[in-house]
Amino acid sequence: MQNLNDRLASYLDKVRSLEAANAILERQIRQYYEKKGPVAQRDYSNYWNTIKDLKDKIQYEHEVVMRQSVDANIANLRRLLDQTNLARGELEMQIKGLQEELAL
């Protein structure tokens, strides 16, 4: 048991010394950056035109896909309209036939 206590105490001492060393290193890093000044920002302006072109291409492709989708939906709706008109015509003929039967 005493051996475990000694090992724990040794471990805690090592942790404390590492924490102190870490604090010193963090302070040195902070001081280094404070002396060096602000970090220079990279100039990405050359890439903005490429990014804009790519965005425009994506938007154009998106619009083409949307148009194809809309065209397909219109074609389906026209087909449904034709079917509905045929059904309406058949029902009108049935009504006319029933009215003639009723008149007789």
C-alpha positions in Angstrom: 0.0 0.0 0.0 2.8 2.4 0.8 4.4 1.5 -2.6 1.1 2.6 -4.3 1.0 5.8 -2.3 4.6 6.6 -3.2 3.9 5.9 -6.9 0.8 8.2 -6.8 2.8 11.0 -5.1 5.5 10.6 -7.8 2.9 10.7 -10.5 1.2 13.8 -9.1 4.6 15.5 -8.8 5.3 14.7 -12.4 1.8 16.0 -13.5 2.4 19.3 -11.6 5.8 19.8 -13.2 4.4 19.1 -16.7 1.5 21.5 -16.1 4.1 24.2 -15.0 6.2 23.5 -18.1 3.1 23.7 -20.3 2.1 27.0 -18.8 5.6 28.4 -19.5 5.5 27.1 -23.1 2.0 28.7 -23.6 3.3 32.0 -22.3 6.3 31.9 -24.5 4.2 31.1 -27.6 1.8 33.9 -26.7 4.7 36.4 -26.3 6.3 35.2 -29.6 3.1 35.9 -31.5 2.6 39.3 -29.7 6.1 40.3 -30.8 5.8 39.0 -34.3 2.6 41.0 -34.9 -0.6 39.9 -36.7 -0.3 36.9 -38.9 -0.2 38.0 -42.6 -3.4 37.0 -44.4 -3.1 35.1 -47.6 -4.4 36.8 -50.7 -7.1 34.6 -52.2 -8.3 37.2 -54.7 -7.0 35.2 -57.6 -9.3 32.3 -56.7 -12.5 34.4 -56.5 -12.9 34.6 -60.3 -12.5 30.8 -60.5 -15.0 30.3 -57.7 -17.5 32.6 -59.3 -17.2 30.8 -62.7 -17.7 27.5 -61.0 -20.8 28.8 -59.1 -22.2 30.1 -62.3 -21.7 26.7 -64.0 -23.3 24.9 -61.1 -26.3 27.3 -61.2 -26.6 26.9 -65.0 -26.6 23.1 -64.6 -29.1 23.3 -61.8 -31.4 25.4 -64.0 -31.1 22.9 -66.8 -32.0 20.1 -64.5 -34.9 22.1 -63.1 -36.2 22.9 -66.7 -36.0 19.2 -67.7 -37.9 18.3 -64.5 -40.6 20.9 -65.3 -40.8 19.8 -68.9 -41.3 16.2 -67.7 -44.0 17.3 -65.3 -45.8 19.3 -68.0 -45.7 16.3 -70.3 -47.3 14.1 -67.6 -49.9 16.7 -66.9 -50.8 17.0 -70.6 -51.2 13.2 -70.7 -53.4 13.3 -67.6 -55.5 16.1 -69.2 -55.9 14.1 -72.4 -57.1 11.1 -70.3 -59.5 13.3 -68.4 -60.9 14.8 -71.5 -61.4 11.3 -73.0 -63.2 10.1 -69.8 -65.3 13.3 -69.8 -66.3 12.7 -73.5 -67.3 9.1 -72.7 -69.3 10.2 -69.7 -71.1 12.9 -71.8 -71.9 10.2 -74.4 -73.3 8.0 -71.7 -75.4 10.8 -70.3 -76.7 11.6 -73.7 -77.6 8.0 -74.3 -79.3 7.8 -70.9 -81.2 11.0 -71.6 -82.4 9.5 -74.9 -83.5 6.3 -73.1 -85.3 8.4 -70.6 -87.1 10.3 -73.2 -88.3 7.1 -74.9 
